[in-house]
C-alpha cells in the first residue's frame, strides 16, 4: 500500500503526528493508500515555507513566473498517463475522463502563464500638480482547500491564478483524492524550476488541516470549493480574521428546455449535463425544466439517450461515487424520492451488475412527477440523478429556476435568441449556458449567486481575485 506524505518546501515530509488515513479505490471499495493526517503543526511548517518563498516569487519578473507556469503545463501533458493512473485510483474516473481533466489543468497553467503580464494598473487624473495611480499586488500566502470530485482540475483552477499573481500557496486536497496534486507539486519543483516553498501540499482532514489554514495568522487569503455547510464555516473563520475568501459552493442548476428548442441537439447535452463525472460536479444541470407541450416526448428521448451510458470502471461512461459517504448519501435520496412520490423513469437504485459488486456505483437516474418543492428538486444530491419539472410558459420557467437558495449555473434551450438573452438576464446564476450545457472553457469565469458562494474563478477575473489594489497619489507641483 502506497504511503503519501506532505510536500512542503520542495521536500516530502512525514506528518508531525505520525498518523495516516486510508485512501480507497472507489471502483472496488478497497483501501489502496495511506494518506498523511496533517495537523496545525504541519500547516505552520507549510505556511512558514510559503512565507519565506513569497518575497522572491512576488519580486520575480512576471514573464519569468509565466515561463515556469508554462513549463509546468508542458510537464503535465508529458506525464498525463502517469498522473491519470493516480487520478483514476483515487476518484474512480475512467482514464478518458481523468486525462480530460489533466488537460484542463494544463490549460490553466498555460492561460495564467500567458496572462501574468496582463495585470493592469490605472492612472487617475486629479488635474495639474498630482500624479495618482493604482497597483495590483499579491496578498502573500494563499490557502486553498480543494474538493474530492475533480482534484487535478480544481488544483489548476484554484492555485494557478494565485501563483501567477505572485502569491505563494498552501493547499489542502481532499483526503480522498490527494495523489495527483502531490505528484504535480513535486514535478513542478524538481523538473520545472518552481522555487521550493511556492507550492506546498498538506494532506488530511478538513477539520484539522483546512481549519488550521484558514485560522493561520500568516495566510492572507483563502479559496474554498465544496459544500455550502463547510463554506459557511470557512467564511466564518475568515471573517474573524478579516481576510477575503473565494467560495465556490453547491448548486442545483436548472436546465430549461423550451418547446422551440432543437431537441436533437438538446437531448444528449441535457443528459450529459447531469451525468458527467457521475453527477459529482457542482454545476451539473440536475433540475431539468421542460415546457409541458414537449414534456413526454423529451423524457422519452432522454431515456433513450441514457441507455448509451455504461456504468463501470475504466470502460464505463458513468463511474462510481468517489467516497463511501457519497455512495450512501445518494442511496438515501433514492428513498427520499420514493417517499415523495417521484417516478423513476430510469435508475433509482445502485448498479446491479455482479462485476461491480464492492465498488461504489449507482445507476444513472431520471425522475419525473417532480415538483420544485420536493427535496430531490431542492437539495444537491451530487450523483447521476436528474429531476424533470414541467412548466407552462417563460414566466413560470424563470420563477421555478430562481426558486432555489443556490445559483451556480443554468442552461437555456431555445431557437429564439431574443428569448435566450431575455431569460439569461433574469436567471439568478453565475454562468448561463445557451444551447450547449458546459459551454465555455478555462477562459470563462465561474462563480455563484446566492448560497453558491462569491468571488470568481477562471478567466481574467480569477487573476484579479488574487491581487489587492493599492492607490498611490503624489503631489508633483
DODONU-291950 format. One line per 2 residues: number of its first residue (from 1); their letters; for each residue x, y, z of C-alpha. Coordinates in pm, 1 decimal. Last residue first. Layout:
BEGIN
NUM = a = X/Y/Z ~ ...
***
This chain:
BEGIN
477 = xx = 399.7/7060.6/-817.2 ~ 431.4/6681.8/-804.6
475 = xx = 186.6/6594.4/-527.4 ~ 168.7/6220.0/-508.4
473 = xx = -110.7/5965.3/-507.5 ~ -50.2/5590.1/-484.4
471 = xx = -352.1/5356.9/-475.6 ~ -302.4/4993.1/-377.6
469 = xx = -537.0/4724.9/-506.2 ~ -517.9/4367.1/-382.6
467 = xx = -444.1/4074.7/-612.3 ~ -563.8/3715.2/-606.0
465 = xx = -920.4/3788.0/-716.1 ~ -786.9/3991.4/-1011.3
463 = xx = -631.7/3678.6/-1161.0 ~ -963.3/3499.9/-1114.7
461 = xx = -1142.5/3770.1/-1313.9 ~ -908.2/3712.3/-1609.2
459 = xx = -1058.7/3371.4/-1670.5 ~ -1128.3/3102.0/-1415.7
457 = xx = -1251.1/3157.8/-1059.2 ~ -1482.5/3425.6/-928.3
455 = xx = -1576.6/3560.8/-587.9 ~ -1888.9/3461.3/-402.6
453 = xx = -2071.7/3146.9/-298.5 ~ -2347.4/2919.1/-421.2
451 = xx = -2573.6/3045.2/-143.1 ~ -2691.2/3344.5/-352.4
449 = xx = -2510.0/3380.1/-685.8 ~ -2209.6/3169.5/-769.4
447 = xx = -1883.7/3166.3/-954.4 ~ -1721.6/3079.8/-1284.7
445 = xx = -1530.4/3299.9/-1525.3 ~ -1471.0/3194.5/-1888.1
443 = xx = -1109.2/3148.3/-2004.3 ~ -1076.8/2792.6/-1867.0
441 = xx = -1355.9/2689.9/-2102.0 ~ -1703.7/2769.4/-2223.9
439 = xx = -2012.4/2558.4/-2293.5 ~ -2093.5/2303.2/-2021.7
437 = xx = -2457.3/2279.3/-2139.0 ~ -2496.1/2375.6/-2502.7
435 = xx = -2789.5/2570.6/-2646.5 ~ -2731.2/2864.5/-2411.3
433 = xx = -2520.5/2814.1/-2098.6 ~ -2556.9/3070.6/-1820.5
431 = xx = -2294.6/3134.7/-1555.1 ~ -2324.8/3295.7/-1211.9
429 = xx = -2691.3/3224.9/-1159.4 ~ -3005.1/3422.1/-1079.9
427 = xx = -3181.1/3398.4/-1416.6 ~ -3340.0/3720.1/-1543.1
425 = xx = -3071.9/3833.1/-1788.9 ~ -3037.4/3480.8/-1929.3
423 = xx = -3415.3/3473.4/-1986.7 ~ -3411.4/3786.3/-2202.3
421 = xx = -3094.6/3692.8/-2389.2 ~ -3229.8/3347.2/-2477.4
419 = xx = -3576.6/3487.5/-2552.7 ~ -3428.9/3729.4/-2806.3
417 = xx = -3222.8/3442.6/-2948.2 ~ -3534.9/3232.7/-3016.1
415 = xx = -3409.9/2886.3/-3112.6 ~ -3436.3/2777.4/-2749.8
413 = xx = -3251.1/2571.4/-2488.7 ~ -3135.5/2756.8/-2176.2
411 = xx = -2896.1/2621.0/-1912.6 ~ -2826.9/2745.3/-1561.4
409 = xx = -2529.6/2778.5/-1328.0 ~ -2427.8/2847.3/-966.1
407 = xx = -2737.1/2998.0/-811.0 ~ -2832.8/2829.3/-485.5
405 = xx = -3120.1/2902.8/-246.5 ~ -3371.5/2778.3/-502.3
403 = xx = -3676.4/2931.3/-667.3 ~ -3484.6/3101.9/-948.6
401 = xx = -3543.3/2820.4/-1198.4 ~ -3905.6/2783.8/-1095.3
399 = xx = -3979.2/3155.2/-1147.1 ~ -3785.6/3165.7/-1475.4
397 = xx = -3979.1/2870.8/-1613.5 ~ -4308.4/3016.6/-1488.3
395 = xx = -4255.0/3338.3/-1681.3 ~ -4141.3/3154.4/-1993.2
393 = xx = -4451.1/2938.1/-2011.2 ~ -4621.5/2625.2/-1879.8
391 = xx = -4353.2/2442.4/-1687.0 ~ -4270.7/2074.5/-1629.6
389 = xx = -4006.9/1954.5/-1378.2 ~ -3772.0/1667.1/-1469.2
387 = xx = -3526.8/1559.5/-1198.0 ~ -3180.0/1429.2/-1287.4
385 = xx = -2961.2/1196.6/-1079.6 ~ -2605.5/1086.1/-1150.2
383 = xx = -2482.2/1192.0/-803.3 ~ -2425.7/1510.3/-611.2
381 = xx = -2768.7/1514.2/-443.8 ~ -2789.3/1892.8/-408.7
379 = xx = -3120.4/1974.0/-243.5 ~ -3421.6/2149.5/-393.4
377 = xx = -3554.8/1909.9/-655.5 ~ -3489.7/1588.3/-459.1
375 = xx = -3632.1/1764.5/-153.9 ~ -3961.1/1827.1/-328.8
373 = xx = -4085.9/2186.3/-357.8 ~ -3994.0/2213.9/-725.8
371 = xx = -4239.8/1945.2/-826.2 ~ -4132.9/1609.3/-961.1
369 = xx = -4354.5/1355.2/-1135.7 ~ -4049.3/1258.4/-1337.4
367 = xx = -3718.1/1119.9/-1212.9 ~ -3410.2/1018.6/-1411.1
365 = xx = -3132.0/801.7/-1268.0 ~ -2796.7/680.0/-1390.5
363 = xx = -2729.0/365.6/-1184.0 ~ -2513.1/380.2/-874.9
361 = xx = -2157.2/251.8/-829.9 ~ -1949.2/248.9/-511.6
359 = xx = -1749.3/-63.8/-588.9 ~ -1780.5/-388.6/-395.9
357 = xx = -2000.8/-551.4/-656.8 ~ -1933.6/-403.8/-999.0
355 = xx = -1886.3/-734.2/-1180.6 ~ -2222.2/-850.6/-1041.2
353 = xx = -2405.8/-578.2/-1237.1 ~ -2674.5/-427.5/-1013.5
351 = xx = -2573.5/-60.3/-1003.2 ~ -2739.7/102.6/-704.7
349 = xx = -3100.7/213.3/-740.7 ~ -3324.3/484.2/-880.2
347 = xx = -3233.3/401.8/-1236.3 ~ -3454.9/516.1/-1521.8
345 = xx = -3807.0/660.6/-1537.2 ~ -3805.0/668.7/-1156.9
343 = xx = -4136.9/830.2/-1065.9 ~ -4137.9/1078.3/-776.2
341 = xx = -4386.7/1012.5/-496.7 ~ -4206.3/1195.8/-215.6
339 = xx = -4135.9/869.3/-31.8 ~ -3980.8/718.8/-342.4
337 = xx = -3763.4/1025.0/-392.9 ~ -3649.4/1019.3/-28.0
335 = xx = -3553.2/652.1/-61.7 ~ -3345.9/727.8/-370.4
333 = xx = -3201.5/1023.2/-178.8 ~ -3067.0/785.1/87.2
331 = xx = -2891.5/583.3/-181.9 ~ -2722.0/903.6/-298.8
329 = xx = -2595.4/970.5/53.8 ~ -2461.8/616.2/91.4
327 = xx = -2247.2/649.2/-219.6 ~ -2137.3/995.4/-106.3
325 = xx = -2019.9/856.3/228.5 ~ -1842.5/571.2/51.1
323 = xx = -1639.9/823.9/-143.9 ~ -1577.1/882.9/-515.1
321 = xx = -1919.8/770.7/-630.9 ~ -1852.5/526.7/-908.6
319 = xx = -1801.8/585.8/-1280.1 ~ -2050.4/656.7/-1554.8
317 = xx = -1907.0/629.5/-1907.7 ~ -1770.0/282.5/-1843.8
315 = xx = -1460.9/102.8/-1969.1 ~ -1231.9/223.7/-1689.1
313 = xx = -1476.9/138.7/-1412.9 ~ -1838.5/75.1/-1490.4
311 = xx = -2187.7/205.9/-1552.6 ~ -2249.5/238.9/-1923.5
309 = xx = -2425.6/543.6/-2066.3 ~ -2580.8/487.4/-2410.2
307 = xx = -2910.1/386.2/-2246.8 ~ -2930.4/742.2/-2112.8
305 = xx = -3002.2/870.3/-2464.6 ~ -3315.5/653.3/-2492.6
303 = xx = -3441.2/777.9/-2157.0 ~ -3365.5/1135.2/-2260.8
301 = xx = -3573.0/1097.8/-2578.6 ~ -3865.6/954.0/-2384.2
299 = xx = -3847.4/1246.8/-2139.5 ~ -3842.4/1488.8/-2434.4
297 = xx = -4155.0/1342.5/-2591.9 ~ -4341.3/1338.6/-2259.9
295 = xx = -4258.7/1700.0/-2175.0 ~ -4297.5/1858.7/-2520.1
293 = xx = -4616.9/2058.7/-2451.0 ~ -4522.7/2094.2/-2083.7
291 = xx = -4212.3/2303.8/-2140.1 ~ -3925.8/2116.2/-1974.3
289 = xx = -3725.6/2221.8/-1667.7 ~ -3445.3/1976.3/-1599.6
287 = xx = -3317.4/2031.6/-1245.3 ~ -2985.2/1840.3/-1234.4
285 = xx = -2780.0/2060.8/-1463.0 ~ -2443.7/1983.9/-1301.0
283 = xx = -2266.5/2298.2/-1177.6 ~ -2134.5/2144.2/-855.9
281 = xx = -1990.7/1827.6/-1006.7 ~ -2038.5/1470.2/-894.9
279 = xx = -2314.0/1384.3/-1141.9 ~ -2137.8/1062.8/-1243.1
277 = xx = -1849.7/1279.4/-1372.6 ~ -2091.4/1389.2/-1648.4
275 = xx = -2440.4/1251.9/-1582.1 ~ -2634.6/1572.8/-1512.8
273 = xx = -2534.9/1789.7/-1808.8 ~ -2459.5/1484.3/-2021.2
271 = xx = -2832.3/1419.1/-2029.9 ~ -2904.3/1782.7/-2120.4
269 = xx = -2634.6/1775.0/-2390.3 ~ -2756.7/1450.0/-2544.6
267 = xx = -3120.0/1572.2/-2559.8 ~ -3067.5/1935.2/-2656.8
265 = xx = -2919.2/1879.1/-3000.7 ~ -3199.5/1652.4/-3123.9
263 = xx = -3446.1/1868.1/-2931.8 ~ -3363.4/2182.6/-3125.4
261 = xx = -3558.6/2410.1/-2893.5 ~ -3898.4/2559.3/-2982.2
259 = xx = -4074.3/2386.2/-2691.7 ~ -3839.6/2541.1/-2436.3
257 = xx = -3585.7/2332.7/-2243.8 ~ -3452.6/2490.3/-1923.9
255 = xx = -3152.2/2333.8/-1748.0 ~ -3176.6/2435.9/-1381.7
253 = xx = -2872.3/2416.6/-1152.0 ~ -2896.3/2278.0/-803.6
251 = xx = -2564.6/2414.9/-682.7 ~ -2300.7/2382.2/-416.8
249 = xx = -2015.0/2611.5/-326.2 ~ -1740.0/2810.4/-492.9
247 = xx = -1614.7/3043.0/-219.2 ~ -1332.9/3295.1/-270.1
245 = xx = -1233.6/3442.3/63.5 ~ -1100.6/3774.0/189.9
243 = xx = -938.2/3812.1/533.9 ~ -1097.9/3981.8/833.5
241 = xx = -956.8/3730.0/1084.0 ~ -1298.7/3653.1/1236.9
239 = xx = -1442.4/3679.2/885.9 ~ -1209.6/3403.6/766.9
237 = xx = -1337.8/3167.9/1035.7 ~ -1698.8/3245.1/947.7
235 = xx = -1639.2/3213.9/572.3 ~ -1472.2/2874.6/618.7
233 = xx = -1761.2/2752.2/835.0 ~ -2021.0/2874.3/587.4
231 = xx = -1827.9/2704.9/306.9 ~ -1838.7/2380.1/503.3
229 = xx = -2217.8/2386.5/505.9 ~ -2241.0/2509.2/147.0
227 = xx = -2032.6/2217.8/23.8 ~ -1703.2/2241.4/-158.8
225 = xx = -1453.1/2475.2/-319.1 ~ -1252.0/2703.6/-92.9
223 = xx = -1012.1/2988.0/-163.6 ~ -838.8/3165.3/122.0
221 = xx = -648.7/3493.4/151.5 ~ -379.5/3637.7/376.0
219 = xx = -248.0/3325.1/548.0 ~ 12.4/3444.4/800.4
217 = xx = -211.4/3436.3/1109.2 ~ -330.1/3081.1/1041.3
215 = xx = -701.6/3035.9/1105.4 ~ -793.6/2946.4/746.8
213 = xx = -504.8/2700.2/718.3 ~ -571.7/2542.6/1057.2
211 = xx = -936.5/2497.3/961.8 ~ -841.8/2306.6/647.8
209 = xx = -582.3/2089.8/822.9 ~ -776.6/1962.9/1125.4
207 = xx = -1147.1/1998.6/1049.5 ~ -1081.3/1946.5/679.2
205 = xx = -896.6/1621.9/730.4 ~ -550.3/1545.4/599.2
203 = xx = -299.0/1642.1/335.3 ~ -63.5/1940.5/329.9
201 = xx = 62.0/2046.0/-13.7 ~ 303.4/2335.7/-67.0
199 = xx = 351.0/2549.3/-379.0 ~ 598.9/2840.4/-358.2
197 = xx = 803.6/2676.9/-83.9 ~ 1072.8/2539.4/-312.5
195 = xx = 1125.2/2751.7/-625.8 ~ 940.5/2633.4/-939.4
193 = xx = 1207.8/2534.1/-1188.4 ~ 1006.0/2287.0/-1394.6
191 = xx = 1150.2/1944.1/-1324.1 ~ 1209.0/1904.6/-949.6
189 = xx = 983.6/2185.4/-826.6 ~ 681.9/2143.9/-1055.0
187 = xx = 731.0/1765.3/-1052.8 ~ 685.7/1752.5/-674.8
185 = xx = 378.5/1974.7/-682.9 ~ 218.5/1766.6/-960.2
183 = xx = 282.8/1440.9/-773.5 ~ 121.7/1571.0/-455.9
181 = xx = -167.2/1705.1/-663.9 ~ -228.6/1366.3/-825.4
179 = xx = -222.4/1166.6/-502.2 ~ -453.9/1365.5/-274.7
177 = xx = -801.1/1237.3/-362.3 ~ -980.3/1101.4/-54.2
175 = xx = -802.5/1328.4/197.1 ~ -930.8/1615.8/-12.3
173 = xx = -654.5/1846.9/-124.3 ~ -512.7/2103.3/118.1
171 = xx = -312.5/2376.9/-49.3 ~ -53.8/2619.2/82.3
169 = xx = 18.9/2873.4/-189.2 ~ 264.0/3151.7/-271.0
167 = xx = 129.6/3468.5/-426.1 ~ 278.9/3642.0/-730.3
165 = xx = -33.1/3692.2/-944.7 ~ 56.9/3382.2/-1146.7
163 = xx = 65.2/3170.8/-831.2 ~ -284.2/3279.4/-726.7
161 = xx = -410.6/3229.3/-1081.8 ~ -264.9/2874.6/-1078.6
159 = xx = -390.5/2754.0/-742.0 ~ -769.5/2745.5/-771.1
157 = xx = -827.6/2630.3/-1129.2 ~ -521.9/2407.6/-1157.2
155 = xx = -592.6/2228.6/-830.7 ~ -961.5/2217.8/-921.8
153 = xx = -884.2/2018.8/-1237.1 ~ -645.3/1785.1/-1055.0
151 = xx = -898.6/1703.3/-783.2 ~ -1234.0/1692.9/-964.1
149 = xx = -1472.0/1537.0/-707.6 ~ -1266.9/1546.1/-388.2
147 = xx = -1284.2/1916.9/-312.1 ~ -997.0/2164.7/-263.4
145 = xx = -892.2/2398.3/17.9 ~ -651.1/2669.3/-98.2
143 = xx = -463.7/2896.7/141.7 ~ -289.9/3199.0/-8.6
141 = xx = 36.7/3333.0/135.5 ~ 117.7/3685.9/21.3
139 = xx = -164.6/3911.3/-96.0 ~ -28.8/3986.2/-442.8
137 = xx = -20.9/4345.6/-572.2 ~ -238.8/4537.2/-816.0
135 = xx = -107.1/4891.5/-840.2 ~ -309.6/5210.4/-876.1
133 = xx = -209.9/5556.2/-998.2 ~ -217.8/5921.1/-898.3
131 = xx = 7.6/6202.8/-1016.5 ~ -81.9/6546.9/-892.5
129 = xx = 3.5/6908.9/-977.0 ~ -238.0/6957.9/-1262.5
127 = xx = -559.5/6759.2/-1251.5 ~ -655.4/6454.7/-1048.8
125 = xx = -644.8/6220.0/-1348.5 ~ -616.4/5860.5/-1229.8
123 = xx = -372.4/5623.5/-1398.7 ~ -465.8/5258.6/-1362.7
121 = xx = -266.7/4940.9/-1302.7 ~ -310.1/4627.2/-1502.9
119 = xx = -235.3/4258.0/-1450.6 ~ -185.3/4147.7/-1811.6
117 = xx = 181.0/4048.5/-1781.8 ~ 94.1/3731.3/-1590.6
115 = xx = -170.0/3645.4/-1850.1 ~ 33.4/3396.7/-2055.3
113 = xx = 131.9/3175.7/-1763.6 ~ -223.5/3223.6/-1646.2
111 = xx = -368.3/3060.2/-1955.0 ~ -97.5/2795.7/-1994.7
109 = xx = -115.3/2687.2/-1631.7 ~ -493.1/2672.3/-1655.3
107 = xx = -471.6/2474.4/-1980.1 ~ -250.8/2215.1/-1811.1
105 = xx = -521.8/2158.8/-1550.8 ~ -777.0/2125.3/-1828.9
103 = xx = -559.2/1857.2/-1992.1 ~ -546.8/1672.0/-1661.5
101 = xx = -925.5/1689.8/-1651.2 ~ -954.5/1532.7/-1997.0
99 = xx = -694.4/1272.6/-1899.5 ~ -903.3/1170.0/-1599.7
97 = xx = -1219.5/1137.8/-1804.9 ~ -1051.5/915.2/-2063.6
95 = xx = -876.5/708.8/-1796.3 ~ -1211.6/643.6/-1631.6
93 = xx = -1282.0/813.0/-1302.7 ~ -1274.5/621.4/-975.3
91 = xx = -1152.1/920.9/-776.5 ~ -832.9/796.7/-609.8
89 = xx = -719.8/520.9/-846.0 ~ -830.8/710.6/-1154.0
87 = xx = -641.2/1023.8/-1053.6 ~ -325.8/829.4/-970.4
85 = xx = -328.9/643.1/-1302.4 ~ -409.0/968.7/-1480.3
83 = xx = -96.0/1131.7/-1334.9 ~ 126.0/872.9/-1505.2
81 = xx = -59.3/897.5/-1836.9 ~ -53.3/1277.9/-1828.6
79 = xx = 322.4/1295.6/-1765.3 ~ 415.9/1490.3/-2080.2
77 = xx = 97.9/1698.7/-2065.3 ~ 158.9/1796.0/-1704.7
75 = xx = 525.3/1873.7/-1781.4 ~ 425.2/2105.7/-2063.4
73 = xx = 184.8/2288.6/-1832.7 ~ 457.3/2308.9/-1566.9
71 = xx = 685.3/2468.9/-1825.8 ~ 416.6/2727.0/-1899.4
69 = xx = 393.9/2808.2/-1528.4 ~ 771.4/2849.2/-1510.6
67 = xx = 766.7/3070.7/-1821.5 ~ 495.8/3287.0/-1666.1
65 = xx = 694.7/3339.5/-1348.8 ~ 977.5/3461.9/-1571.5
63 = xx = 740.1/3690.6/-1763.3 ~ 617.8/3834.0/-1433.3
61 = xx = 969.4/3942.1/-1329.0 ~ 1029.4/3786.7/-990.5
59 = xx = 954.2/4017.3/-698.0 ~ 649.0/3813.7/-590.1
57 = xx = 845.7/3486.5/-603.6 ~ 1143.5/3637.5/-415.9
55 = xx = 928.8/3786.8/-141.1 ~ 695.7/3483.1/-111.2
53 = xx = 938.7/3196.0/-54.6 ~ 983.9/3262.2/315.9
51 = xx = 607.8/3298.9/366.8 ~ 540.9/2977.2/176.5
49 = xx = 787.9/2787.5/393.6 ~ 633.3/2931.5/711.3
47 = xx = 288.5/2840.7/581.1 ~ 398.5/2481.3/523.6
45 = xx = 554.1/2440.2/868.0 ~ 250.5/2601.1/1035.0
43 = xx = 22.7/2366.3/842.6 ~ 222.4/2067.1/965.6
41 = xx = 192.6/2196.4/1323.2 ~ -181.5/2250.6/1279.3
39 = xx = -235.2/1887.2/1184.8 ~ -178.8/1655.7/891.8
37 = xx = -305.0/1302.7/851.1 ~ -68.5/1166.5/586.1
35 = xx = -251.9/944.8/339.6 ~ -212.1/567.1/340.5
33 = xx = -312.5/425.6/6.0 ~ -507.2/141.7/-155.9
31 = xx = -801.3/70.7/76.3 ~ -1061.4/-135.0/-110.4
29 = xx = -1404.9/-8.0/-216.7 ~ -1351.1/-170.4/-554.5
27 = xx = -1409.7/105.5/-808.9 ~ -1395.9/370.8/-538.1
25 = xx = -1025.6/293.3/-474.1 ~ -979.1/392.6/-111.9
23 = xx = -745.7/621.7/80.8 ~ -674.3/522.2/440.3
21 = xx = -567.8/790.8/684.7 ~ -222.5/826.1/840.0
19 = xx = -83.3/934.4/1177.4 ~ 273.6/1025.7/1274.1
17 = xx = 164.0/1348.3/1444.6 ~ 425.5/1552.5/1261.0
15 = xx = 311.6/1412.8/929.1 ~ 601.5/1292.1/711.2
13 = xx = 766.4/1541.8/478.5 ~ 838.1/1512.7/105.1
11 = xx = 1051.6/1811.8/11.1 ~ 1028.9/2125.8/-202.9
9 = xx = 927.9/2349.3/86.2 ~ 641.8/2117.5/182.7
7 = xx = 501.7/1809.5/10.2 ~ 303.9/1609.0/265.4
5 = xx = 323.7/1231.1/273.9 ~ 153.8/954.7/76.4
3 = xx = 213.2/589.1/165.2 ~ 146.6/332.9/-107.8
1 = x = 0.0/0.0/0.0
***
